[in-house]
Amino acid sequence: MGLPVGRDKQIVDPSDVERLAAIGCKNTEIANWFGITEQTLRYNFSDELIKGREGMKISLRRAMLTNAIQNNNAVLQIFLSKNFLGMMDQPTNTDDAKVLPWSDDDLDTETDADAIEQTTADDSREQE
C-alpha cells in the first residue's frame, strides 16, 4: 500500500517516509531505502518529511525538559535556561547597570594629597 512515484512507479508508503524522517534520516537515506531519487522524494513527500522532522524536534525537546526537570540534570538545566530564557554566564553592561560615580582612584588621590600635607607639616616641625 502506498503511492506509485517516479518513472518506475515505485510504491512508497507516506507513513513510512514520515517515520524515517522522525528518526532523523536524511533525504538521501530515505530515497535510497525506497529506491527513488531524492528529487522524487522531495516532490511527492515534502509534507511527510516536514511533519516527521518536526515530530522529532518535539520529541527531543520533551525528552530534554523531562531530563532537566524531573531528573534534575543541572547541565541540561543550564543549557535550556541559556537557550529558552536568554540567561548568560557573563553579565552585560547596559544603561541600567552603570558604574557608581566614584572609584578607588579618587580615594588614592586624596590619600596621596593628605600624605604630602602630612610630610610637609612634619618637615616644618623638624626645622623649628
N, C-alpha and C positions, 0 to 999 in steps of 0.2 A: 504494500500500500504506500502511496506517495505520489509525487509529481514527476512526470516524464520531462527531463530537461536535457539540453544540449543536442548536438547533431545525432548522437547515438540514442537519444531518448532514454537516457539512464534514469531509473526510478530512484528518487530521493525523498525520504520522509522528512517533512519540515520539522517535526518534533525532534528528530534525531539531530538535525542541524542545530536547533536551539540548545539541546542538551550538551553537545560538543562545545558550542560557544560558551556555555555556562561553566564549563570546567577549564576554560582558558585556552582552548585550542586556537591556533592561528588559522586564518582563512586558507592558507596553503595546505595545512594539515587536514582540514575538513574536506577541501576539494580533492586532495589525493585519496582520502578514505573512500569517497564515493566514486572516484574515477571520473571526475569532471574538471573543467578548468576553473581557475579562481574567478575569472570574469563571469562565467556562468553562475557560479555560486553567489557572487555579489548581486548579480542582476535578478536572480529568482528568489533569493532568500535573505535579502537585506534586513527585512523586519525581524526575522528569526535570529539573525546574527546580533542585531542590536538588543533584542529582548533577552537573549541568553547572556550577553556580556553585562548588561545592566543588572540582571539577576545575580551574577557572580559578584559584582561590586556590593550589592545589598547584602548578600550572604557574608562576605568578608567584613563589611562594616559591622554587621550584627555580631559576628564572632569576636571582633576586636573589642567592641563595647562590653560584651559578656565577660571576656577575659580581663578587661581592665576593671570593671566594676565588681562583678561577683567574685572573681579570683584575686582581687586586689593586686594586680600586676602593676607595680609602680612605674616601670619603664614604659609600658603601654599607656598608662595614665598621663605621663609627661608628654609623650608623642601626641596623644589626642588633644590635650589641653593646648599645645602649641598650634596644632592644625585646625582645630574647631573653635577654640576660644581666643586665638590670637595672642596667647601668652608668649613671653620671651625670656631667655636666660639673662640677657643684659638689658637694663632699662635704657630708654632713650630720653634725651633732653628735649623737653618741649617748653613752651612759654609758661605752662602751669607749674613747672618744676625748676624755677630759676634759682641760681645760687644766691645765698644770702649776701647782703651788700658789704660785708666786711670780710677780711681774710687774715690769715696768720701773718702776712707780710706787714699789715698795718700795725699789729702788735709788736713785731720785731723792730719796726722803725721807731715806735715810741720808746721801746726799751733801750735802743741804741742812743737815742737823744737823751734819755734820762741818765744813762751811763756816762755820757760825755759831760753832762752838767755835774754829776757827782764827782767825776775825776777832776774837773776844773775846780770845784769847790774844795776838794781835798788838797790839791796843789796850792791853792791860795792860802789855806790854813797852815800848811807846812812852811811857807815862805815867811809867815808872820813870826 
